[in-house]
């Protein structure tokens, strides 16, 4: 995601959404998120202390991943 962010990809683009799909499938090994809870997971990354861990890779990564997760949840989950 950091590479795509640096290349100015947008959160809705297929390359970004492909990575978010992989993240969603990985998360499903631990719990089965609903549309709402997966979107909330993105907000958690953006709005909690997790933000700092993501910012270590790129300062805009927390907001980027939260937006991409929201798009995925709205488009792919019921």
N, C-alpha and C positions, 0 to 999 in steps of 0.2 A: 504493500500500500504506500509506503514511503516513496518508493521509486515512482509510482504512478502520480503521487501528489507532486513530486518535484517536476514531473513532466507535464503538469497542468491538466491532468485528467480530472473530470468532474465525477462526483459521487454516483451519478446515475449511469455512467458509461459501463458498457458490458464488461470491460476488463476489471474494473473495480468491483462490480457486482459479482463477477465470477469468484473473486477472492472472498467476498463477504459470504457467498454461498458455502465456500469451504469452511469458513469460520463457523457458520451456522451448523453445518454438519458435524464439525468437531465439538461444538457446544452440546449437541444432542447426545454425545457419549456420556455426558454428566447429568443433564436434565433436558426436558423437552419444553423449550420455550414456546409460548403462545405469541401471537402477533404483538400483543401489548407488552409482554415481558421481555421479548427480544428487543423491541424498541427502547424499553426502559434500560436494558443492558447498555445500549449505546449512550443513553443519557448518564448512566453511572460512570462510564469511562470519561465522559466530558465534564461532569459536575462533581466528581469526588477526588480523593487523593490519587486515584488511578491516573488521573490526568497527567501528573508529573512523570509517571513511568512512560507514557506514550509521547510526551513532549521531549523526552530524552532522544527520541528518534527523529522527530520533526515538530517544531512548535505548533503547527496547525493540524497535526495528526489526530488529536482527540476530537476536534470538531468535524474533521473529515470522516472519520470512522463512524461517529454518531450519525451524521447525515446519511452515510451509505447504508448503515444498518436500518435506519428509519425507512429509507426507500425500499430496501429489500423486504422488510416486514410488511409494508403496505402493499407491495406488489405480489409477493410470493406466499404470504401466510394468511390464513383465514382465522 
